């Protein structure tokens, strides 16, 4: 029986938040920038997060992840429907990652701006965890950008799963 990676599942669920958001906002809100606070719109932040997932998948094929080798497809920044299609593709790919491969060792390109750039050893588990945090980080930026437009993305959008668990456990019991 096939069981997908729990961390891959968590990433797929996290991406559901962006699908729900895309159903709530129009294209103008998706592409709007608000200098000086935000020179990148919702679409730019979402595209960036999705590019990282594509980097992981390319690395799974080659054994070497390079998050700097991004496609930066402008359609993802400009067209929320196209972005939704890409999100669904990424979710399907995530759910095909077997649980037993989370410990798989990979190389990840490390760019530190010097001639010392190179590769480091990582695991699929660590990269899936990083992707979850990276996505939530960009969701937090998207949340602020939308709030500046007068759009409420919801109180859980852009909040880390661990923070949500803490807030739920710390909530006072009502009788």
N, C-alpha and C positions, 0 to 999 in steps of 0.2 A: 504494500500500500504506500503510495506517495504522500509524503508529508513535507510541505514547504517550510522553509526557514522561518522561525518565529520573528527574527528581526526583519526579514524581507516582508513578512506579513504586516508588521508594524509600519514599515515604510509605505506599503500599499494603502493602509488605512489612513495614514497621514495625508497621502495624496488625494484621498477622498475629500478632504477638507477643501482642497483647491477646486475640485469639481463642483462642490456645492457652492463655493464662492462664485465661480464662473457663471452659474445659473442665476445669480443674484445681481450681477453688475452688467452694465452695457459696455460696448466697445470703447466709448469715450472715457469712461472711468478706468478701463483696462490700460489704455495707452497714455493717459494724462500724466504729465510731470508737473512738479510744483517747486521750481527753483525759488529760493536757494535751498530749501529744506530737502527736496528730492529732485535730482536731475534724472532719475530713472523711474519709470512708471511701474505699475503692478506687473505688466507684461514682461518688462526687463528682468525683474527679480524672479519671476516664475521661470522664464527661459533659462536664467542662470542656474537655478536649482535643477531643472530638468537636464541641462547639459552635464551636470555632475553624474546623474544616473546613467546617461549615455556613456560617460567616461568609465564608469564601473563595468558596464556590459562589454565595452571594447576591451577592457583589461581582463575580463573573464575569458575572452576569446584568445588573447595573446599572452596572458600571464603577467602583464605589466600595465598598471593603471597610470594614466597621465591625465589628470583633471585640467591641465593647462591646454590640452589639445581639444578644445571645444569647437563645435560647429557654429555656434552663435547664429542660428537660423532666425532671421528677422521676422519670419511668419509667426514664430512663437511669441514674439513681442507685440505683434500688431493684431493678431487674429485669435480671439479667445476660443472660437470653435476648433481651430487647428490645434491650439494648445490642449484642449480637452481630449482630442483624439490622441495626441502624443502621450498625455497622462495615462489614458487607458492602455495604450501599448506598453508603457513602462510598468504599470501595475501588473499586466499579464506576464511580462518578463520576470518581474520580482517573484510572482507566485510560482514560477517554474524553478526557482532556486531550491534545491533539496536541503532539508534541515541538516543532513549529515555533512554537507560541504561548508558549513559555517567556519570550521577550523582550517579550511584550505589556505595555504600560504600563497601570497602573491607579492609582487614587487609594486611599489608605488613611486612614481617620479616625485622627487622633492626638489622644489625650486626655491632657492634662498637668495637669489639675486647675485650670486657670486660664481666664480669658476668651480666652487665646491658642490654645485648642484649634482644630483645623481639619483640613486634609487635606495629605498629602504624596504625592509621586509615588513609585511603586514599580514593580516588575515582577512578573509571575507567578513567575518563577524565584526572586526574592528571597523572596516569600511562601511558596512551597513549601519553600524551605530553612528559613525561620523555623518553619513548621508542623512540620517534622521535628524540629528542636531543641526546640520547645515540647512536642511529644508525648513525646520521650525524657525531658525534664525531669519531666513528670508521671509517667511510668513509673518514674523513680527514686524519686519520693515514694511511689508505689504499692508499690514493692519494699520500702521501709523499713516501711511500714504492714503489709505482709504478714509480713515477718520478725518484727515485734513480736507477731504472732499465731502465730508458730511455723511459718509457711508459707514455703517457699523458692520464689520465682518463677523461679529459674534464674539462673545467673551472668551471662548476657548481657542480661537484662531490665533496662531502664533505663540501659543503657550506650550512649553515642553511637557511631554507626557508625565514626567516625574513631578513636575510642579502641579499638574492637574490632579495627580494621585494624592499629593500632599494636601492640596486645598480641600479635596473631598474628605480625606481622613481627619483633617483639622476642623471641619465644619461642625458647628454646634448641633447637637441632636435636638430635634424638635419633637414635641410630644403631642 
